Amino acid sequence: MPRFSANLTLLFTEVPFLDRFAAAAAAGFRAVEFVSPYAHPAEAIAARLRAHDLEVSVFNLPPGDWEHGDRGLACDPRRAAELRDSIPLAIAYARALRCPRVHCMAGIRPAGVHLHEIEATYRASLRLAADALAREELELLVEAINDRDMPGYHVTTARQALEVIGAIGSPNLRFQLDAYHLHVMGEPPLETLERNLGQVGHVQIADAPGRHEPGTGEIDLAGFLRRLDALGYRGWVGCEYRPATTTEAGLGWMRPWMERAPGGRGEA
């Protein structure tokens, strides 16, 4: 059965970040993920993970100054050194949190830079990060993020993400399949999954168009999850959605899945 990971950047925001670990565990989650852990000491987060018997499914390389519009650094030639220098920090957090994979956000395309240079910089950044993470036996993920929610983002389609993964060819470079972003870009999540399962390193879900919990929009996420399970995917499924009301009120969609799982908490 699917194993669900609570995205603590979007879920349980009714309480401070470090208190969300307890809330996620109490709701039945066995794993968590987040955009960025770097505002908190790694040991403080690790202590919450131990206290609540949680794993970390994924987090991002340092994405830059999020409050001022950064959405990753990897495609910007002017910030290549900043990206390079951020890799050891991500590895240190991955080790401390026992997280096996990290996502590298591509970033917003910088104005005044030719697309060829942007793409060349992005690929060089991925190679550098993938090589560094491979030495630590960690995976690096590439995700397509729709250009409605994140205008100017460099990687917007599964086709683009999978093309760059294939071109680089690093065995630890894999695809983060987000059903919501694919749907918004007109790429059917189920078809994309079936064609590329062997490349998928992590899965995330949200319904569309509102990016709320499953069952609030137009994506057949129940069918997607059933097929994901039938195909043999045994990784985590990140719940990366914005609750329509409160987190707890919106968890009804998940309970039937968890009741069918051994132990009632989403174990495979």
Backbone bond lengths (Angstrom), bond angles and torsions (degrees), N, CA, C in turn:
res aa  C-N    CA-C-N  psi(-1)  N-CA   C-N-CA  omega(-1)  CA-C   N-CA-C  phi
1 M - - - 1.462 - - 1.530 109.85 -
2 P 1.335 117.26 154.97 1.469 119.25 178.72 1.520 111.97 -58.63
3 R 1.325 115.25 143.92 1.458 122.20 176.16 1.525 107.74 -110.72
4 F 1.324 116.85 122.54 1.451 120.74 -170.29 1.523 112.36 -100.71
5 S 1.327 113.90 137.11 1.461 122.94 177.57 1.523 108.58 -113.80
6 A 1.315 117.47 129.39 1.467 121.94 -179.34 1.517 109.95 -84.52
7 N 1.325 116.26 123.50 1.458 119.66 175.73 1.529 108.18 -81.25
8 L 1.311 116.77 107.09 1.460 121.53 -172.63 1.523 113.20 -78.39
9 T 1.325 117.56 -5.10 1.462 119.40 171.11 1.520 110.72 -75.15
10 L 1.339 116.52 -30.48 1.461 121.17 -175.77 1.527 113.39 -111.94
11 L 1.325 117.90 -28.31 1.463 121.21 -178.89 1.529 111.25 -100.30
12 F 1.312 114.97 153.57 1.467 123.32 177.70 1.526 112.59 58.77
13 T 1.324 115.87 31.48 1.466 119.65 179.34 1.525 111.85 -74.48
14 E 1.320 116.55 -0.26 1.462 120.67 173.88 1.523 111.40 -66.68
15 V 1.340 117.21 -16.90 1.466 121.19 -179.75 1.526 109.01 -127.61
16 P 1.336 119.09 162.66 1.465 121.23 178.45 1.526 111.95 -60.50
17 F 1.326 116.28 159.49 1.464 121.36 -171.70 1.521 113.02 -53.44
18 L 1.314 118.44 -49.67 1.455 120.06 -175.22 1.531 112.59 -69.12
19 D 1.316 117.45 -18.85 1.464 120.83 175.59 1.523 112.59 -85.02
20 R 1.326 117.25 -10.48 1.463 120.01 -178.48 1.528 112.24 -72.01
21 F 1.329 117.06 -22.54 1.459 120.00 178.98 1.527 110.49 -64.00
22 A 1.320 116.67 -45.98 1.457 120.59 177.55 1.523 111.04 -63.22
23 A 1.323 116.68 -41.02 1.464 120.35 179.89 1.518 111.51 -63.96
24 A 1.335 116.78 -40.75 1.461 120.48 179.16 1.521 111.07 -64.62
25 A 1.337 116.85 -44.12 1.460 120.27 179.31 1.522 110.92 -63.89
26 A 1.313 116.93 -41.39 1.463 120.41 179.78 1.528 111.77 -63.74
27 A 1.329 116.60 -29.36 1.467 121.16 178.83 1.522 112.59 -81.62
28 G 1.342 117.96 -5.59 1.452 121.31 176.46 1.504 116.01 106.40
29 F 1.333 118.46 1.77 1.460 120.56 179.21 1.528 109.91 -75.73
30 R 1.334 115.06 146.16 1.462 121.43 175.42 1.522 111.68 -108.34
31 A 1.338 117.40 -6.93 1.466 121.46 179.83 1.518 109.32 -145.37
32 V 1.333 114.60 159.05 1.458 121.75 177.63 1.526 108.51 -137.06
33 E 1.308 115.78 163.29 1.460 122.82 174.49 1.515 107.23 -149.56
34 F 1.337 116.52 168.71 1.455 119.91 -177.05 1.519 108.09 -164.52
35 V 1.329 115.30 159.57 1.460 119.97 178.69 1.519 110.23 -63.84
36 S 1.328 116.34 -48.36 1.465 119.55 -172.08 1.520 110.30 -152.00
37 P 1.331 117.70 126.27 1.467 120.08 177.37 1.519 114.20 -94.76
38 Y 1.329 118.40 -1.90 1.462 121.16 -160.64 1.523 115.03 -74.29
39 A 1.325 117.03 -10.94 1.463 119.35 177.30 1.521 111.76 -76.58
40 H 1.327 117.15 -9.59 1.461 122.10 -178.37 1.522 109.61 -124.75
41 P 1.311 118.85 143.87 1.465 120.51 177.19 1.526 110.35 -58.28
42 A 1.316 115.81 141.07 1.464 119.96 -178.30 1.522 111.16 -58.25
43 E 1.320 117.73 -38.33 1.464 119.36 -178.04 1.530 111.57 -68.01
44 A 1.330 117.79 -32.12 1.468 119.97 177.28 1.532 110.55 -63.99
45 I 1.329 116.05 -40.92 1.464 119.86 177.27 1.523 110.30 -69.72
46 A 1.332 116.85 -43.68 1.463 120.46 -179.62 1.527 110.72 -59.48
47 A 1.322 117.35 -36.84 1.465 120.03 178.82 1.527 111.28 -64.16
48 R 1.316 117.24 -39.05 1.477 120.19 177.13 1.529 110.54 -67.12
49 L 1.308 116.74 -38.10 1.467 119.64 178.21 1.528 110.48 -62.37
50 R 1.325 116.56 -45.61 1.462 119.89 179.82 1.524 111.35 -65.01
51 A 1.310 115.69 -41.68 1.464 119.86 -176.59 1.521 112.21 -63.14
52 H 1.326 116.60 -30.09 1.458 120.42 -173.83 1.526 113.18 -116.42
53 D 1.334 116.37 12.89 1.468 121.99 174.71 1.528 111.08 54.71
54 L 1.326 115.94 51.22 1.456 122.44 -177.83 1.522 111.04 -115.24
55 E 1.319 115.47 150.20 1.457 122.74 169.71 1.528 109.11 -105.32
56 V 1.331 115.92 163.07 1.466 121.53 171.29 1.518 107.52 -107.95
57 S 1.321 116.45 125.94 1.461 120.20 -177.76 1.520 112.20 -86.57
58 V 1.326 118.54 -38.09 1.466 121.21 -178.25 1.522 109.56 -169.29
59 F 1.316 116.58 152.96 1.462 123.12 164.70 1.523 106.99 -149.63
60 N 1.311 117.61 175.45 1.463 122.11 -174.83 1.524 112.26 -97.19
61 L 1.328 115.15 152.63 1.457 119.23 160.02 1.528 108.69 -55.56
62 P 1.328 118.98 153.84 1.465 119.30 177.28 1.532 111.15 -49.05
63 P 1.339 117.56 121.36 1.462 120.38 -172.82 1.516 115.12 -89.07
64 G 1.326 117.89 5.77 1.453 120.24 -175.19 1.519 110.78 93.83
65 D 1.312 116.24 -155.99 1.467 122.16 -177.97 1.520 109.25 -88.45
66 W 1.321 116.15 91.25 1.465 121.45 -174.95 1.523 111.68 -61.49
67 E 1.311 117.33 -40.75 1.463 121.39 -177.07 1.527 111.94 -63.60
68 H 1.321 116.90 -23.58 1.466 120.39 -179.10 1.529 112.35 -110.80
69 G 1.324 115.93 23.44 1.460 119.37 168.15 1.509 117.37 102.87
70 D 1.329 118.98 -6.56 1.466 119.19 177.72 1.523 110.28 -67.20
71 R 1.315 115.37 140.81 1.461 121.87 175.53 1.531 109.08 -135.62
72 G 1.305 114.78 47.74 1.453 121.21 -174.91 1.518 110.42 108.44
73 L 1.340 115.05 164.89 1.462 121.55 -173.31 1.519 113.40 -122.16
74 A 1.331 117.83 -8.64 1.460 120.60 -160.86 1.518 115.09 -68.67
75 C 1.332 118.80 -24.41 1.469 119.18 -175.81 1.525 113.63 -98.88
76 D 1.321 117.63 0.23 1.466 120.80 -174.01 1.534 109.85 -99.18
77 P 1.336 118.20 112.18 1.475 120.10 -178.83 1.527 113.08 -58.75
78 R 1.321 116.80 -28.57 1.460 120.33 -177.10 1.525 112.27 -75.15
79 R 1.339 116.35 -10.52 1.464 119.74 -175.29 1.528 111.81 -123.26
80 A 1.322 114.86 20.42 1.469 119.40 -178.84 1.527 111.61 -61.16
81 A 1.322 116.83 -40.27 1.462 119.46 179.97 1.527 110.96 -66.32
82 E 1.329 116.61 -37.00 1.461 120.77 178.52 1.531 110.48 -64.92
83 L 1.317 116.05 -41.84 1.467 120.23 176.17 1.530 110.31 -61.44
84 R 1.326 116.27 -48.63 1.467 120.10 179.86 1.521 111.36 -56.94
85 D 1.329 116.38 -44.21 1.459 120.10 -176.08 1.529 112.48 -72.62
86 S 1.331 117.48 -16.59 1.465 120.65 -179.50 1.526 112.82 -82.50
87 I 1.320 116.94 -17.62 1.470 120.30 -174.09 1.529 112.51 -63.61
88 P 1.335 119.94 -45.63 1.472 118.54 178.56 1.524 113.48 -59.54
89 L 1.330 117.54 -34.57 1.461 120.27 178.47 1.531 110.30 -65.10
90 A 1.329 116.58 -44.59 1.468 120.22 178.40 1.524 110.76 -61.14
91 I 1.319 116.65 -41.62 1.466 120.25 179.40 1.524 110.40 -64.32
92 A 1.318 117.22 -41.43 1.464 120.14 179.59 1.527 110.89 -61.27
93 Y 1.334 117.13 -42.16 1.470 120.30 177.77 1.523 110.79 -67.85
94 A 1.325 117.35 -40.80 1.465 119.87 179.43 1.528 110.61 -60.44
95 R 1.298 116.55 -41.14 1.473 120.37 178.03 1.529 110.70 -64.76
96 A 1.319 116.11 -48.92 1.466 120.32 -176.85 1.525 111.67 -63.42
97 L 1.326 116.77 -35.23 1.467 121.28 -176.88 1.520 112.54 -95.71
98 R 1.341 116.08 -0.08 1.468 121.86 -179.17 1.529 111.15 54.18
99 C 1.313 114.64 43.25 1.465 121.69 179.47 1.529 108.58 -98.11
100 P 1.328 118.83 125.48 1.466 120.79 -172.67 1.516 115.44 -85.86
101 R 1.327 117.37 -3.83 1.474 118.56 -175.99 1.524 110.67 -148.65
102 V 1.322 115.28 150.41 1.457 122.69 179.55 1.521 107.99 -135.56
103 H 1.317 116.37 139.70 1.466 121.62 178.19 1.531 109.71 -97.71
104 C 1.325 115.98 136.49 1.463 121.73 176.15 1.518 109.00 -104.54
105 M 1.323 117.19 106.79 1.457 120.42 177.13 1.529 109.86 -68.20
106 A 1.323 115.83 135.06 1.463 120.45 -176.48 1.516 112.11 -69.94
107 G 1.335 116.17 -39.01 1.445 120.37 -178.41 1.517 113.41 99.82
108 I 1.332 115.32 169.03 1.460 123.36 176.36 1.528 108.57 -83.06
109 R 1.319 116.05 135.80 1.465 119.00 179.38 1.536 110.48 -62.04
110 P 1.317 117.33 125.66 1.471 119.47 -178.28 1.530 111.30 -72.95
111 A 1.314 115.64 140.56 1.465 120.80 178.80 1.524 109.71 -68.06
112 G 1.314 115.18 145.50 1.454 120.79 174.52 1.513 115.14 79.43
113 V 1.333 117.24 9.17 1.461 121.32 179.34 1.527 108.20 -116.89
114 H 1.329 116.24 133.05 1.466 120.60 -178.48 1.523 110.41 -63.91
115 L 1.331 115.59 142.90 1.461 120.90 -177.67 1.524 111.92 -57.83
116 H 1.337 117.11 -35.49 1.464 119.68 179.66 1.527 110.66 -61.69
117 E 1.338 117.41 -41.18 1.461 121.00 179.52 1.522 111.02 -69.31
118 I 1.335 115.67 -37.57 1.466 119.83 177.47 1.524 110.40 -61.09
119 E 1.327 116.66 -47.30 1.468 120.37 -178.46 1.527 111.06 -66.96
120 A 1.322 117.17 -40.24 1.458 120.07 178.62 1.526 110.81 -62.84
121 T 1.327 116.32 -40.94 1.466 120.30 178.18 1.519 110.65 -64.68
122 Y 1.324 115.75 -42.67 1.467 119.91 -179.71 1.527 111.01 -60.51
123 R 1.309 116.71 -46.26 1.470 119.57 -179.34 1.528 111.35 -65.85
124 A 1.311 116.81 -39.11 1.461 119.39 177.57 1.533 111.04 -64.34
125 S 1.322 116.20 -38.82 1.461 120.50 178.13 1.519 110.86 -63.69
126 L 1.336 116.79 -44.03 1.462 120.12 179.66 1.526 111.22 -63.91
127 R 1.325 116.58 -41.98 1.480 119.25 178.90 1.534 110.35 -60.74
128 L 1.318 115.13 -45.97 1.460 119.95 -179.15 1.529 110.76 -60.36
129 A 1.338 116.45 -48.51 1.459 120.26 -178.27 1.519 111.42 -68.00
130 A 1.331 117.39 -41.67 1.465 120.46 -179.68 1.524 110.70 -62.30
131 D 1.316 117.35 -42.03 1.463 120.61 179.01 1.529 111.03 -63.59
132 A 1.319 116.38 -43.92 1.466 119.96 -178.99 1.532 110.74 -65.24
133 L 1.325 117.07 -42.15 1.456 119.99 -179.96 1.524 111.63 -70.84
134 A 1.325 117.48 -33.37 1.464 120.33 178.92 1.519 110.73 -61.38
135 R 1.319 116.82 -36.02 1.468 119.80 178.99 1.524 111.63 -64.65
136 E 1.329 116.49 -20.73 1.470 121.92 178.27 1.532 111.29 -103.38
137 E 1.330 116.51 8.20 1.469 122.93 -178.36 1.523 111.57 59.29
138 L 1.332 115.43 42.72 1.456 123.21 177.54 1.522 109.76 -115.40
139 E 1.334 115.88 151.28 1.458 121.35 175.10 1.523 110.55 -92.79
140 L 1.333 115.21 150.04 1.460 122.31 171.95 1.520 107.59 -114.85
141 L 1.320 116.98 133.84 1.460 121.85 -176.13 1.523 111.73 -111.06
142 V 1.331 114.29 148.23 1.468 123.73 173.67 1.520 107.42 -118.92
143 E 1.317 117.43 130.58 1.462 121.83 -179.75 1.518 110.26 -124.71
144 A 1.317 116.23 141.88 1.462 122.04 170.76 1.525 108.32 -90.23
145 I 1.325 117.14 127.03 1.464 122.93 -179.03 1.523 108.53 -120.09
146 N 1.321 116.69 128.62 1.463 120.30 -172.28 1.527 112.27 -64.96
147 D 1.333 115.42 149.07 1.463 120.58 -175.55 1.522 113.49 -88.43
148 R 1.344 117.22 5.50 1.463 120.10 170.24 1.522 109.62 -81.65
149 D 1.319 116.32 -47.26 1.462 120.72 179.86 1.525 111.94 -78.45
150 M 1.323 116.50 -29.29 1.462 120.68 -176.23 1.530 109.05 -133.60
151 P 1.327 117.89 75.03 1.470 120.76 -177.38 1.527 111.56 -57.31
152 G 1.339 115.01 136.36 1.446 120.43 177.48 1.510 115.16 85.83
153 Y 1.338 117.74 -1.26 1.458 119.79 179.05 1.523 109.26 -62.97
154 H 1.320 116.60 144.23 1.464 119.63 -170.25 1.523 114.15 -77.11
155 V 1.325 118.41 -33.65 1.471 121.36 -177.34 1.520 108.34 -115.49
156 T 1.329 116.84 107.22 1.461 120.51 -172.01 1.524 114.15 -114.50
157 T 1.318 119.29 -12.16 1.460 120.96 -177.48 1.520 110.62 -130.03
158 A 1.331 114.92 154.98 1.464 119.90 175.30 1.519 110.64 -61.05
159 R 1.309 116.57 -38.67 1.468 119.85 179.93 1.526 110.91 -58.35
160 Q 1.315 116.89 -44.40 1.461 120.83 179.08 1.531 111.23 -65.25
161 A 1.332 116.44 -43.92 1.460 120.22 -179.28 1.524 111.33 -63.45
162 L 1.325 116.74 -45.70 1.462 120.59 -177.87 1.522 111.59 -69.20
163 E 1.325 116.47 -31.53 1.464 119.85 177.08 1.520 111.03 -64.19
164 V 1.319 116.85 -43.60 1.468 119.06 -178.83 1.530 110.62 -71.45
165 I 1.317 117.72 -35.05 1.465 120.65 175.53 1.520 110.15 -60.61
166 G 1.341 115.92 -45.31 1.461 119.88 178.67 1.509 112.76 -65.25
167 A 1.333 117.00 -39.09 1.464 120.67 -178.13 1.527 111.48 -66.68
168 I 1.321 117.30 -37.39 1.464 120.17 -179.32 1.519 110.77 -77.59
169 G 1.313 116.60 -42.31 1.460 120.37 172.12 1.517 116.14 75.22
170 S 1.317 118.31 14.10 1.464 119.84 177.90 1.525 109.33 -74.50
171 P 1.333 118.41 130.02 1.465 119.77 -176.16 1.518 114.12 -65.07
172 N 1.327 118.31 -19.84 1.468 120.63 178.92 1.524 112.69 -98.13
173 L 1.338 117.95 10.51 1.468 122.35 178.10 1.519 108.40 -98.98
174 R 1.338 116.64 118.04 1.455 120.19 -171.93 1.530 111.16 -135.64
175 F 1.325 115.22 171.29 1.461 122.85 -172.70 1.523 110.53 -97.54
176 Q 1.316 115.76 130.46 1.463 122.16 171.78 1.527 107.24 -95.95
177 L 1.324 116.30 107.09 1.462 121.79 -173.96 1.512 109.41 -91.91
178 D 1.318 116.06 111.33 1.459 122.34 178.18 1.528 108.42 -107.29
179 A 1.330 115.86 111.22 1.467 120.51 -174.65 1.527 111.92 -60.95
180 Y 1.299 117.31 -36.28 1.461 120.93 -179.08 1.524 111.28 -65.30
181 H 1.323 117.30 -51.39 1.467 120.09 -178.13 1.531 111.00 -61.67
182 L 1.331 117.18 -40.75 1.464 119.54 179.29 1.515 110.67 -62.52
183 H 1.324 117.02 -45.48 1.467 120.63 -178.59 1.531 111.05 -60.52
184 V 1.309 116.88 -43.89 1.467 119.98 -179.70 1.525 111.04 -61.39
185 M 1.316 117.34 -33.44 1.465 121.76 179.89 1.529 112.95 -87.93
186 G 1.334 117.39 7.44 1.453 120.39 176.59 1.512 114.70 79.28
187 E 1.333 117.33 17.83 1.461 122.13 177.56 1.534 108.21 -105.70
188 P 1.332 119.10 110.85 1.470 120.57 -176.79 1.528 111.27 -58.38
189 P 1.326 118.59 121.38 1.466 120.20 -177.33 1.530 113.19 -58.62
190 L 1.328 117.63 -41.42 1.457 119.97 -176.64 1.522 111.30 -66.47
191 E 1.320 117.61 -44.02 1.467 120.42 178.54 1.527 110.70 -64.35
192 T 1.323 116.53 -40.69 1.463 120.21 178.86 1.524 110.69 -63.18
193 L 1.321 115.97 -41.01 1.464 120.51 177.34 1.519 111.30 -61.44
194 E 1.322 117.02 -49.11 1.463 120.82 -175.07 1.522 111.56 -64.58
195 R 1.323 117.71 -34.46 1.466 120.71 -179.42 1.526 112.58 -76.75
196 N 1.330 117.00 -24.38 1.464 118.60 -167.51 1.523 114.15 -131.58
197 L 1.321 118.13 22.68 1.462 120.51 -175.00 1.521 112.10 -54.10
198 G 1.323 117.51 -39.27 1.452 120.31 -177.76 1.514 114.28 -63.84
199 Q 1.322 116.99 -17.62 1.469 121.65 -179.98 1.525 112.48 -95.83
200 V 1.336 116.45 -9.50 1.467 120.23 -170.96 1.529 110.83 -81.26
201 G 1.328 115.92 124.71 1.452 121.24 177.41 1.517 113.53 -104.53
202 H 1.336 116.77 -19.43 1.470 120.83 179.78 1.519 107.53 -161.28
203 V 1.329 115.64 151.17 1.464 122.52 -179.29 1.522 108.61 -126.47
204 Q 1.334 115.68 140.35 1.462 121.43 174.58 1.526 109.22 -131.63
205 I 1.333 115.77 152.29 1.458 120.37 -177.80 1.526 111.13 -135.65
206 A 1.321 113.89 149.99 1.463 124.97 167.08 1.521 104.91 -165.48
207 D 1.325 116.69 154.97 1.459 119.66 179.01 1.524 110.03 -88.37
208 A 1.306 115.79 164.66 1.465 121.84 -178.62 1.529 108.63 -129.28
209 P 1.331 116.65 149.55 1.473 127.57 13.75 1.524 115.83 -90.89
210 G 1.313 119.51 -7.89 1.466 119.80 -170.93 1.500 116.24 -85.75
211 R 1.332 118.18 -6.07 1.457 124.31 -173.92 1.530 111.83 58.35
212 H 1.335 114.42 38.16 1.452 120.35 176.30 1.528 109.91 -98.96
213 E 1.335 116.47 -171.30 1.449 122.24 -176.80 1.534 111.48 -65.41
214 P 1.342 116.69 156.89 1.463 120.27 177.36 1.526 111.54 -53.61
215 G 1.338 114.00 140.88 1.458 119.87 -179.88 1.503 114.21 95.13
216 T 1.329 118.31 -2.98 1.464 121.26 -179.09 1.520 112.43 -102.59
217 G 1.334 117.11 -1.52 1.461 119.55 -175.29 1.508 112.33 -141.90
218 E 1.323 115.77 -144.05 1.461 121.33 -167.93 1.524 114.31 -109.77
219 I 1.341 118.95 0.13 1.463 120.70 179.01 1.528 109.58 -89.90
220 D 1.319 116.67 134.58 1.463 120.94 175.66 1.528 108.26 -81.28
221 L 1.331 115.75 77.13 1.453 119.69 -177.04 1.522 111.99 -74.63
222 A 1.336 118.25 -26.72 1.470 119.72 175.03 1.522 109.73 -64.11
223 G 1.329 116.49 -44.35 1.461 120.03 177.07 1.516 111.74 -64.99
224 F 1.323 116.39 -39.09 1.462 121.06 177.98 1.526 110.46 -60.87
225 L 1.336 117.41 -44.84 1.455 121.07 -178.96 1.519 112.00 -68.22
226 R 1.324 117.23 -37.72 1.462 119.49 177.06 1.520 110.43 -63.00
227 R 1.325 116.50 -42.23 1.463 119.83 -179.73 1.524 110.64 -69.43
228 L 1.309 116.94 -38.56 1.458 121.33 177.05 1.526 110.09 -56.82
229 D 1.320 116.35 -44.39 1.456 121.41 179.33 1.527 111.01 -66.95
230 A 1.344 116.70 -43.14 1.462 120.75 -178.64 1.526 111.69 -64.03
231 L 1.326 117.03 -31.05 1.459 121.16 -179.99 1.530 112.41 -78.62
232 G 1.315 116.94 -7.06 1.453 119.88 175.37 1.514 115.98 93.01
233 Y 1.328 117.58 13.94 1.465 119.61 177.11 1.524 109.23 -67.76
234 R 1.306 117.29 127.85 1.459 121.50 -178.00 1.531 112.31 -121.78
235 G 1.310 116.17 14.18 1.461 119.16 176.29 1.517 110.95 -84.45
236 W 1.321 115.31 -174.32 1.460 121.35 177.82 1.530 110.64 -81.62
237 V 1.319 115.69 151.91 1.464 123.16 172.57 1.520 106.85 -112.65
238 G 1.314 116.23 109.91 1.455 120.94 -177.17 1.517 112.03 -76.68
239 C 1.315 116.36 127.28 1.466 121.95 177.08 1.528 107.09 -90.10
240 E 1.315 114.99 86.53 1.464 121.61 -174.35 1.526 108.86 -105.97
241 Y 1.317 115.29 66.06 1.460 119.87 -178.74 1.525 110.40 -129.46
242 R 1.338 114.67 162.06 1.458 120.82 175.81 1.525 107.61 -97.09
243 P 1.317 119.23 117.15 1.460 120.02 -179.71 1.525 111.54 -57.14
244 A 1.324 115.14 138.36 1.460 119.43 -179.76 1.524 111.14 -65.29
245 T 1.346 116.65 -31.33 1.467 121.32 175.79 1.533 107.88 -127.24
246 T 1.330 116.27 -98.78 1.461 120.21 174.11 1.522 108.93 -108.27
247 T 1.333 115.92 161.55 1.466 119.57 179.76 1.520 110.78 -59.42
248 E 1.317 117.89 -51.51 1.462 121.35 -176.97 1.521 111.76 -60.40
249 A 1.324 117.64 -41.99 1.469 120.56 -178.88 1.516 111.55 -64.52
250 G 1.326 116.62 -25.89 1.455 119.90 -176.66 1.510 115.33 -94.61
251 L 1.337 118.87 7.47 1.461 120.70 -175.59 1.524 114.05 -90.21
252 G 1.318 117.68 2.48 1.459 119.73 -179.02 1.516 113.77 -58.80
253 W 1.329 117.63 -32.91 1.472 120.85 -179.39 1.533 111.72 -61.37
254 M 1.333 117.25 -28.81 1.459 121.79 -172.17 1.528 112.97 -87.20
255 R 1.313 117.45 -25.59 1.463 120.26 -171.19 1.525 113.73 -60.89
256 P 1.339 120.55 -41.15 1.476 118.01 177.60 1.521 113.21 -59.92
257 W 1.329 117.39 -35.71 1.464 120.14 177.73 1.522 110.65 -65.92
258 M 1.296 116.66 -43.17 1.453 120.31 -175.92 1.526 111.84 -72.06
259 E 1.325 117.20 -32.00 1.459 120.62 177.47 1.522 111.84 -66.59
260 R 1.340 116.38 -29.25 1.459 120.06 179.86 1.516 112.59 -83.06
261 A 1.328 116.56 -12.74 1.469 119.94 -177.57 1.520 110.79 -85.25
262 P 1.341 119.29 146.58 1.461 121.77 176.42 1.529 110.34 -55.85
263 G 1.314 116.41 130.79 1.452 120.21 177.99 1.518 113.35 83.19
264 G 1.352 117.34 -10.44 1.453 120.43 174.84 1.512 115.32 75.07
265 R 1.361 118.53 8.26 1.460 120.12 -179.15 1.516 111.99 -125.03
266 G 1.328 117.24 26.82 1.442 119.58 171.29 1.498 115.70 85.69
267 E 1.363 119.24 14.88 1.446 119.29 178.33 1.510 111.21 -69.02
268 A 1.343 115.61 150.02 1.463 118.93 176.61 1.514 109.89 -75.94
